[in-house]
Amino acid sequence: MSEHSGKLYLIPTTLGDTEPLNVLPLSVKKTIERIDTYIVENEKTARRFIKKVSSGKKQSALKLFPLNKFTDANELPSYLEPCKNGFDIGLISEAGCPGIADPGAEIVKLAHENNIKVVPLVGPSSILMAMMSSGMNGQSFAFNGYLPIDKGERKQELKRLEKLSLDYNQSQLFIETPYRNNKMLEDLCSILNGNTEICVACDITLPTEYIKTMTANEWKKNNVDLHKRPTLFIIHKN
């Protein structure tokens, strides 16, 4: 690529229905104000986000490329053509930071392969913010995505993660489909050792934010409703 090639900006979004500039720096607003081409998971929510950040921006000027489970992988290289023609592109996640538990990683990889400069912007990451506020080992941790749905497989996986945590002093993070959050916490309390620490980080950055770390035994005595609320779970066995 020549020095006149465009750049790929990784643009973080809010983690829920909150004012963007309460959790995003001014650099995000300035970047969105000058970029018209974006790669997004969902066009409707991306347009709404862009409008909230830059209300004066013309929606008709936006060119959005979809990146989700329905996107043909063969189409992805064409998404970066504007960069090759000297135009900057923005990559926007549905929530939080692009490329972290997010399909945007494929575009970032392609950008590197095509010698396109990648520029990450500062913004909220639920994984990092949960880890920051957990009191667990920030020197060594792993994000495991979704755990198995099957009861037997889930129990086996939880015991494996608990042993990993003990053997390597490594905190283990994972998520669940929001409507199954309460069941997940019940499973953690019944399957894990009573002294294993569990952090529940829910509605991060929202007015309803709830973050608490207790042992499995202590959680059994605590009643919290996590139903349909974005939640990260972290376990650590000492």
Secondary structure as a PSIPRED ss2 file (coil, helix, strand):
# PSIPRED VFORMAT (PSIPRED V4.0)

   1 M C   1.000  0.000  0.000
   2 S C   1.000  0.000  0.000
   3 E C   1.000  0.000  0.000
   4 H C   1.000  0.000  0.000
   5 S C   1.000  0.000  0.000
   6 G C   1.000  0.000  0.000
   7 K C   1.000  0.000  0.000
   8 L E   0.000  0.000  1.000
   9 Y E   0.000  0.000  1.000
  10 L E   0.000  0.000  1.000
  11 I E   0.000  0.000  1.000
  12 P C   1.000  0.000  0.000
  13 T C   1.000  0.000  0.000
  14 T C   1.000  0.000  0.000
  15 L C   1.000  0.000  0.000
  16 G C   1.000  0.000  0.000
  17 D C   1.000  0.000  0.000
  18 T C   1.000  0.000  0.000
  19 E C   1.000  0.000  0.000
  20 P H   0.000  1.000  0.000
  21 L H   0.000  1.000  0.000
  22 N H   0.000  1.000  0.000
  23 V H   0.000  1.000  0.000
  24 L C   1.000  0.000  0.000
  25 P C   1.000  0.000  0.000
  26 L H   0.000  1.000  0.000
  27 S H   0.000  1.000  0.000
  28 V H   0.000  1.000  0.000
  29 K H   0.000  1.000  0.000
  30 K H   0.000  1.000  0.000
  31 T H   0.000  1.000  0.000
  32 I H   0.000  1.000  0.000
  33 E H   0.000  1.000  0.000
  34 R H   0.000  1.000  0.000
  35 I C   1.000  0.000  0.000
  36 D C   1.000  0.000  0.000
  37 T E   0.000  0.000  1.000
  38 Y E   0.000  0.000  1.000
  39 I E   0.000  0.000  1.000
  40 V E   0.000  0.000  1.000
  41 E C   1.000  0.000  0.000
  42 N C   1.000  0.000  0.000
  43 E H   0.000  1.000  0.000
  44 K H   0.000  1.000  0.000
  45 T H   0.000  1.000  0.000
  46 A H   0.000  1.000  0.000
  47 R H   0.000  1.000  0.000
  48 R H   0.000  1.000  0.000
  49 F H   0.000  1.000  0.000
  50 I H   0.000  1.000  0.000
  51 K H   0.000  1.000  0.000
  52 K H   0.000  1.000  0.000
  53 V H   0.000  1.000  0.000
  54 S C   1.000  0.000  0.000
  55 S C   1.000  0.000  0.000
  56 G C   1.000  0.000  0.000
  57 K C   1.000  0.000  0.000
  58 K C   1.000  0.000  0.000
  59 Q H   0.000  1.000  0.000
  60 S H   0.000  1.000  0.000
  61 A H   0.000  1.000  0.000
  62 L C   1.000  0.000  0.000
  63 K E   0.000  0.000  1.000
  64 L E   0.000  0.000  1.000
  65 F E   0.000  0.000  1.000
  66 P E   0.000  0.000  1.000
  67 L C   1.000  0.000  0.000
  68 N C   1.000  0.000  0.000
  69 K C   1.000  0.000  0.000
  70 F C   1.000  0.000  0.000
  71 T C   1.000  0.000  0.000
  72 D C   1.000  0.000  0.000
  73 A H   0.000  1.000  0.000
  74 N H   0.000  1.000  0.000
  75 E H   0.000  1.000  0.000
  76 L H   0.000  1.000  0.000
  77 P H   0.000  1.000  0.000
  78 S H   0.000  1.000  0.000
  79 Y H   0.000  1.000  0.000
  80 L C   1.000  0.000  0.000
  81 E H   0.000  1.000  0.000
  82 P H   0.000  1.000  0.000
  83 C H   0.000  1.000  0.000
  84 K H   0.000  1.000  0.000
  85 N C   1.000  0.000  0.000
  86 G C   1.000  0.000  0.000
  87 F C   1.000  0.000  0.000
  88 D C   1.000  0.000  0.000
  89 I E   0.000  0.000  1.000
  90 G E   0.000  0.000  1.000
  91 L E   0.000  0.000  1.000
  92 I E   0.000  0.000  1.000
  93 S C   1.000  0.000  0.000
  94 E C   1.000  0.000  0.000
  95 A C   1.000  0.000  0.000
  96 G C   1.000  0.000  0.000
  97 C C   1.000  0.000  0.000
  98 P C   1.000  0.000  0.000
  99 G C   1.000  0.000  0.000
 100 I C   1.000  0.000  0.000
 101 A C   1.000  0.000  0.000
 102 D C   1.000  0.000  0.000
 103 P C   1.000  0.000  0.000
 104 G C   1.000  0.000  0.000
 105 A H   0.000  1.000  0.000
 106 E H   0.000  1.000  0.000
 107 I H   0.000  1.000  0.000
 108 V H   0.000  1.000  0.000
 109 K H   0.000  1.000  0.000
 110 L H   0.000  1.000  0.000
 111 A H   0.000  1.000  0.000
 112 H H   0.000  1.000  0.000
 113 E H   0.000  1.000  0.000
 114 N C   1.000  0.000  0.000
 115 N C   1.000  0.000  0.000
 116 I C   1.000  0.000  0.000
 117 K C   1.000  0.000  0.000
 118 V E   0.000  0.000  1.000
 119 V E   0.000  0.000  1.000
 120 P E   0.000  0.000  1.000
 121 L C   1.000  0.000  0.000
 122 V C   1.000  0.000  0.000
 123 G C   1.000  0.000  0.000
 124 P C   1.000  0.000  0.000
 125 S C   1.000  0.000  0.000
 126 S H   0.000  1.000  0.000
 127 I H   0.000  1.000  0.000
 128 L H   0.000  1.000  0.000
 129 M H   0.000  1.000  0.000
 130 A H   0.000  1.000  0.000
 131 M H   0.000  1.000  0.000
 132 M H   0.000  1.000  0.000
 133 S C   1.000  0.000  0.000
 134 S C   1.000  0.000  0.000
 135 G C   1.000  0.000  0.000
 136 M C   1.000  0.000  0.000
 137 N C   1.000  0.000  0.000
 138 G C   1.000  0.000  0.000
 139 Q C   1.000  0.000  0.000
 140 S C   1.000  0.000  0.000
 141 F E   0.000  0.000  1.000
 142 A E   0.000  0.000  1.000
 143 F E   0.000  0.000  1.000
 144 N E   0.000  0.000  1.000
 145 G E   0.000  0.000  1.000
 146 Y E   0.000  0.000  1.000
 147 L C   1.000  0.000  0.000
 148 P C   1.000  0.000  0.000
 149 I C   1.000  0.000  0.000
 150 D C   1.000  0.000  0.000
 151 K H   0.000  1.000  0.000
 152 G H   0.000  1.000  0.000
 153 E H   0.000  1.000  0.000
 154 R H   0.000  1.000  0.000
 155 K H   0.000  1.000  0.000
 156 Q H   0.000  1.000  0.000
 157 E H   0.000  1.000  0.000
 158 L H   0.000  1.000  0.000
 159 K H   0.000  1.000  0.000
 160 R H   0.000  1.000  0.000
 161 L H   0.000  1.000  0.000
 162 E H   0.000  1.000  0.000
 163 K H   0.000  1.000  0.000
 164 L H   0.000  1.000  0.000
 165 S H   0.000  1.000  0.000
 166 L H   0.000  1.000  0.000
 167 D H   0.000  1.000  0.000
 168 Y H   0.000  1.000  0.000
 169 N C   1.000  0.000  0.000
 170 Q C   1.000  0.000  0.000
 171 S E   0.000  0.000  1.000
 172 Q E   0.000  0.000  1.000
 173 L E   0.000  0.000  1.000
 174 F E   0.000  0.000  1.000
 175 I E   0.000  0.000  1.000
 176 E C   1.000  0.000  0.000
 177 T C   1.000  0.000  0.000
 178 P H   0.000  1.000  0.000
 179 Y H   0.000  1.000  0.000
 180 R H   0.000  1.000  0.000
 181 N H   0.000  1.000  0.000
 182 N H   0.000  1.000  0.000
 183 K H   0.000  1.000  0.000
 184 M H   0.000  1.000  0.000
 185 L H   0.000  1.000  0.000
 186 E H   0.000  1.000  0.000
 187 D H   0.000  1.000  0.000
 188 L H   0.000  1.000  0.000
 189 C H   0.000  1.000  0.000
 190 S H   0.000  1.000  0.000
 191 I H   0.000  1.000  0.000
 192 L C   1.000  0.000  0.000
 193 N C   1.000  0.000  0.000
 194 G C   1.000  0.000  0.000
 195 N C   1.000  0.000  0.000
 196 T C   1.000  0.000  0.000
 197 E E   0.000  0.000  1.000
 198 I E   0.000  0.000  1.000
 199 C E   0.000  0.000  1.000
 200 V E   0.000  0.000  1.000
 201 A E   0.000  0.000  1.000
 202 C E   0.000  0.000  1.000
 203 D C   1.000  0.000  0.000
 204 I C   1.000  0.000  0.000
 205 T C   1.000  0.000  0.000
 206 L C   1.000  0.000  0.000
 207 P C   1.000  0.000  0.000
 208 T C   1.000  0.000  0.000
 209 E C   1.000  0.000  0.000
 210 Y E   0.000  0.000  1.000
 211 I E   0.000  0.000  1.000
 212 K E   0.000  0.000  1.000
 213 T E   0.000  0.000  1.000
 214 M E   0.000  0.000  1.000
 215 T E   0.000  0.000  1.000
 216 A H   0.000  1.000  0.000
 217 N H   0.000  1.000  0.000
 218 E H   0.000  1.000  0.000
 219 W H   0.000  1.000  0.000
 220 K C   1.000  0.000  0.000
 221 K C   1.000  0.000  0.000
 222 N C   1.000  0.000  0.000
 223 N C   1.000  0.000  0.000
 224 V C   1.000  0.000  0.000
 225 D C   1.000  0.000  0.000
 226 L C   1.000  0.000  0.000
 227 H C   1.000  0.000  0.000
 228 K C   1.000  0.000  0.000
 229 R C   1.000  0.000  0.000
 230 P C   1.000  0.000  0.000
 231 T E   0.000  0.000  1.000
 232 L E   0.000  0.000  1.000
 233 F E   0.000  0.000  1.000
 234 I E   0.000  0.000  1.000
 235 I E   0.000  0.000  1.000
 236 H E   0.000  0.000  1.000
 237 K C   1.000  0.000  0.000
 238 N C   1.000  0.000  0.000
